[in-house]
Amino acid sequence: KDKEEDGSKEEDSCSQENEASRRKNYQTRNSGGKKAGEERSRQRGKKAPTKDQKESENKEKKANKKGKGGESKQKKDRKNSTSASSNSSDEESPSEEELAMLMEQVEQKKKLISTMRNKPWRMVKKLSVLREAQAFVEKFEGALGKGKGKKLYAYKMMMAKKWVKFKRDFDNFKTQCIPWEMKIKEVESHFGSSVASYFIFLRWMYGVNLVLFGLIFGLVIIPEVLMGMPYGSMPRKTVPRAEQATAMDFSVLWDFEGYIKYSALFYGYYNNQRTIGWLKYRLPMAYFMVGVSVFGYSLMVVIRSMARNANESTADGDDDNFIFSWKMFTSWDYLIGNPETADNKFASITTSFKESIVDEQESNKDENIHLRRFLRILANVLIICCLCGSGYLIYFVVKRSQTFSKMQNVGWYERNEVEIVMSLLGMFCPPLFETIAALENYHPRIGLKWQLGRIFALFLGNLYTFLLALMDDVNEKLAEEDVVKNITHWTLLGHHNLSMENGSSATPPPLDPADVPRGPCWETTVGIEFVRLTVSDILVTYITILVGDFIRACFVRFVNYCWCWDLEAGFPSYAEFDISGNVLGLVFNQGMIWMGSFYAPGLVGINVLRLLTSMYFQCWAVMSSNVPHERVFKASKSNNFYMGLLLLILFLSLLPVAYTIMSLPPSFDCGPFSGKKRMYEVIQETIELDFPLFVAKIFSYVANPGLIIPAILLMVLAIYYLNAVAEAYQRANAELKKKMQMQREEEKNKRNNKASTNPMMQDLEDLFTPSTKNESHPKQAEDKKRESPHGNSPAGTQGKAAVLGGNPMPGGRGAAFTPPPHVLVTQPLTLGVRTPYPGQHRPRGHPLGPVPGRGRGQPRY
């Protein structure tokens, strides 16, 4: 306190000295000015000054300068002393009240920084306020505390800032580590989010297949290669003697025969021993559980992705409310970075506005409904005929391939006829469907859904026709296995008897595995067909991109200068990226992978390579050969649709595999389930031999149909209940939306009525103010008439002011006695009394009363 008092005294003395010095300077300036004026006047009257006078004047000026310099030095010393005193006072710690206020201000600034995005301010104001708040926090945040607490608090705040910066940098690092993120962003900036959605879906499928490949490769292929029997040690791992001469030919390997057929790529290579290696690894059980977990993991991932997309997707507004507002404020795709794509998007938004106007106009238009129905029925009949024809063609080709497989010296086309026909149908049927769909005259959105559904039906029909034809082939091979099994048994028995006849008492030498008769191994045959389909689909996709996109773009680019018409604007022009076709092709390829992975464990690895190369190859093709779509659509509504198709194809892929596991007997001489009647018996064998007895009893009770059927019924009831609850929530949301809309409409009507009635009420107040004066103060009016008949005396003006001051109905919009707009204001009638119209001059002595033409209950305006 003593220091503060001393500092205040010094400041007061300094201020007093400064004022005294300012007064002296002012007086000297005034005196100097007066002296200069007197000297000038004297010089005018006198002659030029002498040398002595000039010297005396110079000495006086020097003395004045020295005096001014001393005063300036004193001022500087005083300023330094005041600054030193202020610094000493700043070095002192602030009081508790100041710390509390400072802490409150810092918290307010932090809250302002966190809620800056929600402020309805301009960006310039936001940036300036944000910078000021950040500077304030950085400056005063470390001042909160005392002594060691102050240092600890400053250290904590510094570490908190470092941690926030580290998390932000780590998030950026994770974003950079996402595969192909920058490549997809580049495609998105040139072609919009609709084209980028395909590559995001492709990346997601690559991640799922990578996990599936890790499961199969780590739990099935690696244990068999490291701990199983080596190649050539048993018949199922050895190429037959008759095929060894051509086992390494390219044509044979291209058909996945020869050494590839008897490798770990297919089902037949794996041994049926319960345990292998020094780890006693149960390979048959692992093979079965991995095959089941492939479908389980895929189902879980697809459903989880659909749920996440449903939660993240925000509603674009009701279809019937505020259509043009939603289009105006939410149609632009802010990820577009290419001028051409931006122009296309602008044209697309304009077209969507025109479409909305046309939709409202066509909703009230009368058309020939019977003709439209006839054309739609005709289009559906034609498309059904195309689907049936494609299914019959595939069935016929598969049957022919079975006959070709029994022949020798078959050409390349006969060996790959099934794959070629299925690929050609997938290439030419969708454009044919689109041409036929022009007869239906649907809205473009509805037509796109019909087109996708028909392509889905085409692919699904072709796939199931292929499976039915394969099942016929499997049944033939199962009938053939009984004969081959007897031949194999008699061959081994004859070899043993022959060695005994030679008189050797030692153990007979084993028969060469290449000479043992083999069964057809229908599981490997099915796996080979799926691998062929996958490889042929890869080749057809890449050839289509090269021919249909790259060569077409080169032709249009370089031949356009010497052609008859504009190739870029007309036919053939540059190709656009087919989003729906590529997505559906990817979905059905994944369906083939799910079905074929149980019979060919290496198929998932082939698919991983296919997806990896497709990402780079299709990104290059899009950026070099395609042009943006004329109508660029957002992809927010397409994600769950694609996931729904993937979920459906997953369920349909599970059915054939489940049928073969539960119903068909496995091959007797190949695969991990050989020697069993059904494949699922490996679970019963493992439970009986490797688990305690009570676990076996529990599984037997759980597998009882008496428990399974009630459990299924309970699940169905739970699904029905949850579905009913979801529908109730949807109805409640719809009702709330209706109530909110009605409330908005009521508020609008209130505002409009208020805006329209306010001028009317003001007019009413202006009209009724004179009448209320006359009725409520008749005596004052009579006194005024008596005292000032001409209205010019000061008493009359005072009376007017008194009347105005005592008015019970003051004017203005907030009047207390203002009648509502729907109330009809009337005045009791008195005989012989009439009031004039508003603005009408009242003649002197005219009786007051109702105006002629106005009856009782009529308003007075």
VENWOVEN-V901766 format. One record per backbone hydrogen bond with DSSP energy under -1.0 kcal/mol. CO is the residue of the C=O (numbers start at 0). NH is the residue of the N-H. Records with the same first field share a line. If there is no record, write none. Layout:
BEGIN
CO = NH + NH
END
This chain:
BEGIN
0 = 4
1 = 5
2 = 6
3 = 7
4 = 8
5 = 9
6 = 10
7 = 11
8 = 12
9 = 13
10 = 14
11 = 15
12 = 16
13 = 17
14 = 18
15 = 19
16 = 20
17 = 21
18 = 22
19 = 23
20 = 24
21 = 25
22 = 26
23 = 27
24 = 28
25 = 29
26 = 30
27 = 31
28 = 32
29 = 33
30 = 34
31 = 35
32 = 36
33 = 37
34 = 38
35 = 39
36 = 40
37 = 41
38 = 42
39 = 43
40 = 44
41 = 45
49 = 53
50 = 54
51 = 55
52 = 56
53 = 57
54 = 58
55 = 59
56 = 60
57 = 61
58 = 62
59 = 63
60 = 64
61 = 65
62 = 66
63 = 67
64 = 68
65 = 69
66 = 70
67 = 71
68 = 72
69 = 73
70 = 74
71 = 75
72 = 76
73 = 77
74 = 78
75 = 79
76 = 80
77 = 81
78 = 82
79 = 83
80 = 84
81 = 85
82 = 86
83 = 87
84 = 88
85 = 89
86 = 90
94 = 98
95 = 99
96 = 100
97 = 101
98 = 102
99 = 103
100 = 104
101 = 105
102 = 106
103 = 107
104 = 108
105 = 109
106 = 110
107 = 111
108 = 112
109 = 113
110 = 114
115 = 118
118 = 120
121 = 125
122 = 126
123 = 127
124 = 128
125 = 129
126 = 130
127 = 131
128 = 132
129 = 133
130 = 134
131 = 135
132 = 136
133 = 137
134 = 138
135 = 139
136 = 140
145 = 148
146 = 150
147 = 151
148 = 152
149 = 153
150 = 154
151 = 155
152 = 156
153 = 157
154 = 158
155 = 159
156 = 160
157 = 161
158 = 162
159 = 163
160 = 164
161 = 165
162 = 166
163 = 167
164 = 168
165 = 169
166 = 170
167 = 171
168 = 172
169 = 173
170 = 174
171 = 175
172 = 176
177 = 180
179 = 183
180 = 184
181 = 185
182 = 186
183 = 187
184 = 188
185 = 189
186 = 190
187 = 191
188 = 336 + 337
191 = 195
192 = 196
194 = 198
195 = 199
196 = 200
197 = 201
198 = 202
199 = 203
200 = 204
201 = 205
202 = 206
203 = 207
204 = 208
205 = 209
206 = 210
207 = 211
208 = 212
209 = 213
210 = 214
211 = 215
212 = 216
213 = 217
214 = 218
215 = 219 + 220
216 = 221
219 = 223
220 = 224
221 = 225
222 = 226
223 = 227
229 = 232
233 = 236
234 = 237
236 = 231
245 = 248
246 = 258
248 = 252
249 = 253
250 = 254
251 = 256
252 = 255
256 = 259
257 = 261
259 = 262
262 = 265
264 = 601
265 = 268
266 = 269
275 = 280
276 = 279
280 = 275 + 282
281 = 285
282 = 286
283 = 287
284 = 288
285 = 289
286 = 290
287 = 291
288 = 292
289 = 293
291 = 295
292 = 296
293 = 297
294 = 298
295 = 299
296 = 300
297 = 301
298 = 302
299 = 303
300 = 304
301 = 305
302 = 306
303 = 307
304 = 308
305 = 309
306 = 310
307 = 311
308 = 312
321 = 325
322 = 326
323 = 327
324 = 328
325 = 329
332 = 335
337 = 341
338 = 342
339 = 343
340 = 344
341 = 345
342 = 346
343 = 347
344 = 348
345 = 349
346 = 350
347 = 351
348 = 352
349 = 353
350 = 354
351 = 355
352 = 356
353 = 357
354 = 358
355 = 359
356 = 360
357 = 361
358 = 362
361 = 364
366 = 368
367 = 371
368 = 372
369 = 373
370 = 374
371 = 375
372 = 376
373 = 377
374 = 378
375 = 379
376 = 380
377 = 381
378 = 382
379 = 383
380 = 384
381 = 385
382 = 386
383 = 387
384 = 388
385 = 389
386 = 390
387 = 391
388 = 392
389 = 393
390 = 394
391 = 395
392 = 396
393 = 397
394 = 398
395 = 399
396 = 400
397 = 401
398 = 402
399 = 403
400 = 404
403 = 406
410 = 414
411 = 415
415 = 419
416 = 420
417 = 421
418 = 422
419 = 423
420 = 424
421 = 425
422 = 426
423 = 427
424 = 428
427 = 431
428 = 432
429 = 433
430 = 434
431 = 435
432 = 436
435 = 438
436 = 439
442 = 446
443 = 447
444 = 448
445 = 449
446 = 450
447 = 451
448 = 452
449 = 453
450 = 454
451 = 455
452 = 456
453 = 457
454 = 458
455 = 459
456 = 460
457 = 461
458 = 462
459 = 463
460 = 464
461 = 465
462 = 466
463 = 467
464 = 468
465 = 469
466 = 470
467 = 471
468 = 472
469 = 473
470 = 474
471 = 475
472 = 476
473 = 477
474 = 478
475 = 479
476 = 480
479 = 483
480 = 484
481 = 485
482 = 486
483 = 487
484 = 488
485 = 489
486 = 490
487 = 491
488 = 492
489 = 493
490 = 494
491 = 495
492 = 496
493 = 497
494 = 498
495 = 499
496 = 500
499 = 502
511 = 514
513 = 240
520 = 524
521 = 525
522 = 526
523 = 527
524 = 528
525 = 529
526 = 530
527 = 531
528 = 532
529 = 533
530 = 534
531 = 535
532 = 536
533 = 537
534 = 538
535 = 539
536 = 540
537 = 541
538 = 542
539 = 543
540 = 544
541 = 545
542 = 546
543 = 547
544 = 548 + 549
545 = 550
548 = 552
549 = 553
550 = 554
551 = 555
552 = 556
553 = 557
554 = 558
565 = 569
566 = 572
574 = 626
576 = 578
577 = 581
578 = 582
579 = 583
580 = 584
581 = 585
582 = 586
583 = 587
584 = 588
585 = 589
586 = 590
587 = 591
588 = 592
589 = 593
590 = 594
591 = 595
592 = 596
595 = 599
598 = 266
599 = 602
601 = 605
602 = 606
603 = 607
604 = 608
605 = 609
606 = 610
607 = 611
608 = 612
609 = 613
610 = 614
611 = 615
612 = 616
613 = 617
614 = 618
615 = 619
616 = 620
617 = 621
618 = 622
619 = 623
620 = 624
637 = 641
638 = 642
639 = 643
640 = 644
641 = 645
642 = 646
643 = 647
644 = 648
645 = 649
646 = 650
647 = 651
648 = 652
649 = 653
650 = 654
653 = 657
654 = 658
655 = 659
656 = 660
657 = 661
658 = 662
670 = 673
672 = 675
678 = 681
679 = 682
680 = 684
681 = 685
682 = 686
683 = 687
684 = 688
685 = 689
686 = 690
691 = 695
692 = 696
693 = 697
694 = 698
695 = 699
696 = 700
697 = 701
698 = 702
700 = 703
703 = 706 + 707
704 = 708
706 = 710
707 = 711
708 = 712
709 = 713
710 = 714
711 = 715
712 = 716
713 = 717
714 = 718
715 = 719
716 = 720
717 = 721
718 = 722
719 = 723
720 = 724
721 = 725
722 = 726
723 = 727
724 = 728
725 = 729
726 = 730
727 = 731
728 = 732
729 = 733
730 = 734
731 = 735
732 = 736
733 = 737
734 = 738
735 = 739
736 = 740
737 = 741
738 = 742
739 = 743
740 = 744
741 = 745
742 = 746
743 = 747
744 = 748
745 = 749
746 = 750
747 = 751
748 = 752
749 = 753
750 = 754
751 = 755
752 = 756
753 = 757
756 = 760
757 = 761
758 = 762
759 = 763
760 = 764
761 = 765
762 = 766
763 = 767
764 = 768
767 = 771
768 = 772
769 = 773
770 = 774
771 = 775
772 = 776
776 = 780
777 = 781
778 = 782
779 = 783
780 = 784
781 = 785
782 = 786
783 = 787
792 = 796
793 = 797
794 = 798
795 = 799
796 = 800
797 = 801
798 = 802
799 = 803
800 = 804
801 = 805
803 = 806
819 = 822
829 = 832
832 = 848
836 = 839
842 = 845
848 = 834
850 = 853
854 = 857
END
